[in-house]
Amino acid sequence: METKKLVEIDGSYLEGGGQALRNALSLSCILRRPIRVVKIRANRPKPGLANQHLHAVNLLKNITNADVVGNTLLSTELEFTPRTIIGDMYRADTHTAASITLIYQTVLPVLLFAGRSSRVDLTGGTNVFFAPQIEYMLQVLQPNLERFGISFKLKVLHYGFCPRGNGRCQLDVEPVRQVSAGQFLEFGQPQWVDGVSFCAGRIPMILATEMQETAVRVIHRLWPHQDCRIQVVKHSPEKACDNGAGIVIVAHTSTGCVLGSSALGQKKVLAHMLGSDASSQLSGYISKEICVDDNLQDQLIIFMALASGCSRFLSGPLTQHTRTAIYVAEQMTGVKFNVAVNQSGQTVVSCEGIDYRNELLQSNE
């Protein structure tokens, strides 16, 4: 097999957090292209690899039998040389509240290009700050990835919050031959809003109820007849033993758009403020008639780059995470993303993918 030229990625570029590392690692494994990531998380208070990133690196090391230099806590430089992607059962325990969803965000694209199905069993945080909540991955990411021809199954065995974690999930991934181009351009009409307002541990049920009631009020103020089905849930001790609370709400439109927003409980923040924050953000998306929410933007970039054909989405202004994901995808694959603002002030992002094929799956058939 030919030795591919090493690609150097500047981890301090734009967002300067874990986004560049995650996307560079995923594409390195899929394309079998060695990478060097420098200035890792340079814009964070504690630069370098944090627990979550280190577990993602080591998982991908196992999945691709990679040669790795720099996979130590707080390392600011990493060299990663992958081999073949191996579909199998994988297990990792972060022993902290490290985000399960961000680790899955790194390994999911890779396992799509394995030769057989895989399962990744993770222990860490399911609902933590600075990361998508596990319900968002299930209720928003999952249906949106179906437009690329991608499916996965996600089971929550136990919920985990800061600071201890103890959450546990299982992700089942079926490989694909290729990724279809995704189209997210037609908003249609709002159909209904659902989601969950939850609490656990010693947090009283009234807090979850207040978040839900406030969220419904805000949505009905703008759309009086909008169908709202936000559940109120108190997790049992068997499902969550620590204190935690949050809300994830999801809007569905007539054209199949699925947009989400969320808030996570924290000390000295009143429940009604959490409900108001989440519903106000979602209401903003609906009012602007965009098809992709702020937290989904960056997660679509890697699939657009790999897809067969031209993918397009309609969103609000691009986040720094998304701009960083575009930078990495262009460096690693050679694609070009086009970003424009239409007459309605919406951002339109398009990319002709590289039509990457899963040779491992085809050789196994």
C-alpha positions as CSV (number, residue, x, y, z in Angstrom):
1,M,0.0,0.0,0.0
2,E,1.4,3.4,-1.0
3,T,2.5,5.7,1.8
4,K,0.3,8.8,1.8
5,K,1.7,12.2,2.6
6,L,1.3,13.4,6.2
7,V,-1.2,16.3,6.6
8,E,-0.5,18.8,9.4
9,I,-3.5,20.4,11.0
10,D,-3.3,23.6,13.2
11,G,-5.4,22.9,16.3
12,S,-5.4,26.6,17.2
13,Y,-7.3,27.6,14.0
14,L,-10.6,29.4,14.5
15,E,-12.5,27.6,17.3
16,G,-9.2,26.3,18.8
17,G,-10.8,23.6,20.8
18,G,-11.4,19.8,20.2
19,Q,-13.3,20.2,16.9
20,A,-10.2,20.2,14.7
21,L,-8.7,17.2,16.4
22,R,-11.9,15.2,16.2
23,N,-12.5,15.8,12.5
24,A,-8.9,15.3,11.6
25,L,-8.8,12.0,13.4
26,S,-12.0,10.7,11.8
27,L,-10.8,11.7,8.3
28,S,-7.3,10.3,8.9
29,C,-8.8,6.9,9.7
30,I,-11.3,6.9,6.8
31,L,-8.8,8.1,4.2
32,R,-5.9,6.2,5.8
33,R,-3.9,9.4,5.7
34,P,-1.4,10.1,8.5
35,I,-1.8,13.4,10.4
36,R,0.1,15.6,12.7
37,V,-2.1,17.9,14.8
38,V,-0.2,20.7,16.5
39,K,-1.3,23.3,19.0
40,I,-4.1,21.1,20.2
41,R,-6.9,23.0,22.0
42,A,-4.6,26.1,22.1
43,N,-7.6,28.4,22.8
44,R,-8.8,26.6,25.9
45,P,-7.9,27.4,29.6
46,K,-6.1,24.0,29.8
47,P,-4.6,23.4,26.3
48,G,-3.8,19.9,25.1
49,L,-5.6,16.5,25.2
50,A,-8.3,16.3,27.9
51,N,-9.7,13.0,29.1
52,Q,-12.5,12.9,26.4
53,H,-10.0,13.5,23.5
54,L,-7.5,11.0,24.8
55,H,-10.2,8.3,25.0
56,A,-11.3,9.1,21.4
57,V,-7.6,8.9,20.2
58,N,-7.1,5.6,21.9
59,L,-10.4,4.1,20.7
60,L,-9.4,5.0,17.1
61,K,-5.9,3.6,17.7
62,N,-7.6,0.3,18.5
63,I,-10.1,0.5,15.7
64,T,-7.4,1.1,13.0
65,N,-4.4,-0.5,14.7
66,A,-2.7,3.0,14.3
67,D,0.8,4.1,15.2
68,V,0.4,7.0,17.6
69,V,2.8,9.5,19.1
70,G,1.7,12.0,21.8
71,N,-1.4,10.3,23.1
72,T,-0.9,11.4,26.7
73,L,-3.0,13.7,28.9
74,L,-2.5,17.5,28.1
75,S,-0.3,16.6,25.0
76,T,-0.4,19.6,22.6
77,E,0.9,17.6,19.6
78,L,-0.2,14.3,18.1
79,E,1.0,12.1,15.3
80,F,-1.5,9.5,14.1
81,T,-0.9,6.9,11.3
82,P,-3.9,4.6,10.8
83,R,-4.1,1.2,9.1
84,T,-7.3,-0.7,8.2
85,I,-10.6,0.1,9.9
86,I,-11.7,-3.0,11.9
87,G,-15.4,-3.4,12.6
88,D,-15.8,-5.0,16.1
89,M,-17.0,-4.6,19.7
90,Y,-15.2,-1.8,21.5
91,R,-15.5,-0.7,25.2
92,A,-14.1,2.3,27.0
93,D,-14.6,3.8,30.4
94,T,-13.5,7.4,30.8
95,H,-13.8,7.2,34.7
96,T,-15.0,10.9,34.4
97,A,-17.9,12.9,33.0
98,A,-16.1,13.1,29.6
99,S,-18.7,13.6,26.9
100,I,-19.9,10.3,25.4
101,T,-21.5,12.1,22.5
102,L,-18.3,13.9,21.5
103,I,-16.4,10.6,21.5
104,Y,-19.2,9.0,19.4
105,Q,-19.0,12.0,17.1
106,T,-15.3,11.0,16.4
107,V,-15.8,7.2,16.0
108,L,-19.1,7.1,14.2
109,P,-17.9,8.3,10.7
110,V,-15.0,5.9,10.9
111,L,-17.0,2.8,11.7
112,L,-19.3,3.6,8.7
113,F,-16.4,2.6,6.5
114,A,-15.6,-0.7,8.3
115,G,-16.1,-4.1,6.7
116,R,-18.8,-5.2,9.1
117,S,-21.0,-3.9,11.9
118,S,-19.6,-2.5,15.1
119,R,-20.7,-1.7,18.7
120,V,-19.0,1.0,20.9
121,D,-19.9,0.7,24.6
122,L,-18.9,3.9,26.5
123,T,-19.0,5.0,30.1
124,G,-18.8,8.8,30.8
125,G,-21.1,11.8,30.7
126,T,-24.4,11.6,28.8
127,N,-25.6,15.2,29.6
128,V,-22.6,17.5,30.2
129,F,-21.7,21.1,29.4
130,F,-20.0,22.1,26.1
131,A,-21.3,19.0,24.3
132,P,-24.5,17.7,22.7
133,Q,-26.8,16.0,25.2
134,I,-27.5,12.3,24.5
135,E,-31.2,13.0,23.7
136,Y,-30.0,15.5,21.0
137,M,-27.9,12.7,19.3
138,L,-31.0,10.4,19.4
139,Q,-33.7,12.9,18.4
140,V,-31.9,15.3,16.1
141,L,-28.6,13.9,14.7
142,Q,-30.0,10.5,14.0
143,P,-32.9,11.5,11.7
144,N,-30.7,14.1,10.0
145,L,-28.0,11.6,9.1
146,E,-30.7,9.4,7.5
147,R,-30.7,11.9,4.6
148,F,-27.1,10.8,3.9
149,G,-28.1,7.2,4.0
150,I,-26.6,6.7,7.4
151,S,-28.2,4.8,10.3
152,F,-27.2,3.9,13.8
153,K,-28.7,2.6,16.9
154,L,-28.1,4.2,20.3
155,K,-29.1,2.7,23.6
156,V,-28.8,4.6,26.9
157,L,-28.1,2.2,29.7
158,H,-27.5,4.8,32.4
159,Y,-27.4,8.6,32.5
160,G,-24.3,10.4,33.7
161,F,-23.8,14.0,34.8
162,C,-21.0,16.3,36.0
163,P,-18.8,15.8,37.9
164,R,-18.8,12.0,38.3
165,G,-20.1,10.7,35.0
166,N,-21.2,7.1,35.3
167,G,-23.4,7.3,32.2
168,R,-23.2,4.3,29.9
169,C,-24.4,4.0,26.3
170,Q,-24.1,1.5,23.4
171,L,-23.8,2.7,19.8
172,D,-24.4,0.2,17.0
173,V,-23.1,1.2,13.6
174,E,-23.9,-0.5,10.2
175,P,-21.3,0.2,7.5
176,V,-22.2,1.9,4.3
177,R,-20.9,1.5,0.7
178,Q,-20.9,5.2,0.3
179,V,-22.5,8.3,1.8
180,S,-25.4,9.9,-0.2
181,A,-25.5,13.6,-0.8
182,G,-27.7,15.3,1.8
183,Q,-30.2,18.1,1.0
184,F,-31.4,20.4,3.7
185,L,-33.0,23.3,1.8
186,E,-36.7,23.3,2.2
187,F,-38.1,24.3,5.6
188,G,-41.8,23.8,4.9
189,Q,-44.2,24.5,7.7
190,P,-43.8,23.8,11.5
191,Q,-45.7,20.6,12.4
192,W,-45.0,19.8,16.0
193,V,-42.5,20.2,18.9
194,D,-41.5,17.4,21.2
195,G,-38.6,16.5,23.5
196,V,-37.9,15.8,27.1
197,S,-37.5,17.8,30.3
198,F,-35.7,15.6,32.9
199,C,-34.3,15.5,36.4
200,A,-32.5,12.8,38.4
201,G,-31.1,12.1,41.8
202,R,-32.2,14.5,44.5
203,I,-33.5,17.1,42.0
204,P,-37.3,17.5,42.6
205,M,-39.7,16.7,39.8
206,I,-41.1,20.3,40.0
207,L,-37.9,21.6,38.4
208,A,-38.4,19.5,35.3
209,T,-42.1,20.5,35.2
210,E,-41.2,24.2,35.4
211,M,-38.7,23.9,32.5
212,Q,-41.3,22.1,30.4
213,E,-44.2,24.6,31.2
214,T,-42.0,27.6,30.4
215,A,-40.8,26.1,27.1
216,V,-44.4,25.4,26.1
217,R,-45.5,28.9,27.0
218,V,-42.7,30.5,24.9
219,I,-43.6,28.4,21.9
220,H,-47.3,29.0,22.2
221,R,-46.7,32.8,22.5
222,L,-45.4,32.7,19.0
223,W,-47.5,29.8,17.6
224,P,-50.6,29.5,19.7
225,H,-51.8,26.3,18.0
226,Q,-48.5,24.6,17.8
227,D,-48.6,21.0,18.9
228,C,-46.2,20.6,21.9
229,R,-45.4,17.2,23.3
230,I,-42.5,17.8,25.7
231,Q,-42.3,15.0,28.2
232,V,-41.5,15.5,31.9
233,V,-39.3,12.7,33.2
234,K,-37.8,11.9,36.6
235,H,-35.1,9.2,36.0
236,S,-35.2,6.3,38.3
237,P,-32.2,5.5,40.6
238,E,-31.5,2.5,38.3
239,K,-31.2,4.8,35.3
240,A,-29.4,7.8,37.0
241,C,-28.0,7.8,40.5
242,D,-26.5,11.3,40.6
243,N,-28.1,14.8,40.5
244,G,-28.8,16.2,37.1
245,A,-31.4,18.2,35.1
246,G,-31.9,19.5,31.6
247,I,-34.2,20.0,28.7
248,V,-33.9,19.0,25.0
249,I,-36.7,20.2,22.6
250,V,-37.1,19.4,19.0
251,A,-39.1,21.0,16.1
252,H,-40.4,18.9,13.2
253,T,-41.5,20.4,9.9
254,S,-43.6,19.3,7.0
255,T,-40.6,18.7,4.8
256,G,-38.8,16.5,7.4
257,C,-36.5,19.1,8.9
258,V,-35.6,18.3,12.5
259,L,-34.1,21.1,14.6
260,G,-33.1,21.0,18.3
261,S,-32.1,23.1,21.2
262,S,-31.3,22.4,24.8
263,A,-30.2,23.6,28.2
264,L,-28.6,21.9,31.1
265,G,-29.2,22.5,34.8
266,Q,-26.6,24.3,36.9
267,K,-26.4,25.9,40.3
268,K,-28.1,29.3,40.7
269,V,-29.9,29.1,37.4
270,L,-33.7,29.0,37.8
271,A,-35.6,26.2,36.0
272,H,-37.9,28.6,34.1
273,M,-34.8,30.3,32.7
274,L,-33.5,27.0,31.3
275,G,-36.9,26.3,29.7
276,S,-37.0,29.8,28.3
277,D,-33.4,29.7,26.9
278,A,-34.0,26.4,25.1
279,S,-37.4,27.3,23.7
280,S,-36.3,30.9,22.6
281,Q,-33.4,29.4,20.7
282,L,-35.7,26.9,19.0
283,S,-38.3,29.6,18.2
284,G,-35.5,31.6,16.6
285,Y,-34.7,28.7,14.2
286,I,-38.4,28.3,13.3
287,S,-38.9,32.0,12.8
288,K,-35.9,32.2,10.4
289,E,-37.1,29.0,8.6
290,I,-33.7,27.4,8.6
291,C,-33.2,23.6,8.1
292,V,-30.1,23.0,10.2
293,D,-29.6,24.3,13.8
294,D,-26.4,25.7,15.2
295,N,-25.4,22.5,16.9
296,L,-25.9,20.3,13.9
297,Q,-24.0,22.4,11.3
298,D,-20.5,21.2,12.2
299,Q,-21.6,17.6,12.5
300,L,-22.7,17.5,8.9
301,I,-19.5,18.8,7.4
302,I,-17.5,15.5,7.4
303,F,-20.4,13.6,5.7
304,M,-20.8,16.3,3.0
305,A,-17.1,16.1,2.2
306,L,-17.2,12.3,1.8
307,A,-20.6,12.1,0.0
308,S,-21.4,11.1,-3.6
309,G,-22.7,14.3,-5.2
310,C,-23.4,17.8,-4.0
311,S,-24.8,18.3,-0.4
312,R,-26.4,21.6,0.7
313,F,-27.9,23.0,3.8
314,L,-29.7,26.1,4.9
315,S,-28.8,27.5,8.3
316,G,-28.1,30.6,10.4
317,P,-24.6,32.2,10.5
318,L,-21.9,29.6,10.7
319,T,-20.5,28.8,14.1
320,Q,-16.7,28.7,14.8
321,H,-17.1,24.9,15.2
322,T,-18.5,24.7,11.7
323,R,-15.8,26.9,10.1
324,T,-13.2,24.8,11.8
325,A,-14.8,21.6,10.5
326,I,-14.8,23.1,7.0
327,Y,-11.1,24.0,7.4
328,V,-10.1,20.4,8.4
329,A,-12.3,18.8,5.7
330,E,-10.8,21.0,2.9
331,Q,-7.3,20.2,4.2
332,M,-7.8,16.5,4.4
333,T,-10.0,15.8,1.3
334,G,-9.3,18.6,-1.1
335,V,-13.0,19.5,-1.4
336,K,-14.2,23.1,-1.5
337,F,-17.1,24.3,0.6
338,N,-19.1,27.2,-0.8
339,V,-20.7,29.5,1.8
340,A,-23.2,32.2,0.7
341,V,-26.0,34.3,2.2
342,N,-29.3,34.4,0.4
343,Q,-31.8,37.3,0.1
344,S,-33.6,36.1,3.3
345,G,-30.3,36.4,5.3
346,Q,-30.0,32.6,5.6
347,T,-26.6,30.9,5.1
348,V,-26.4,28.4,2.3
349,V,-23.5,25.9,2.5
350,S,-22.8,23.5,-0.3
351,C,-20.0,21.0,-1.2
352,E,-19.4,18.5,-4.0
353,G,-18.2,15.4,-2.1
354,I,-15.3,13.1,-3.0
355,D,-17.6,10.1,-3.5
356,Y,-15.6,8.0,-1.1
357,R,-16.3,4.3,-1.4
358,N,-16.1,1.6,1.3
359,E,-13.7,-0.9,-0.3
360,L,-13.7,-3.1,2.9
361,L,-17.5,-3.6,2.6
362,Q,-17.3,-4.4,-1.1
363,S,-14.5,-6.8,-0.7
364,N,-16.4,-8.7,2.0
365,E,-19.5,-9.2,-0.2
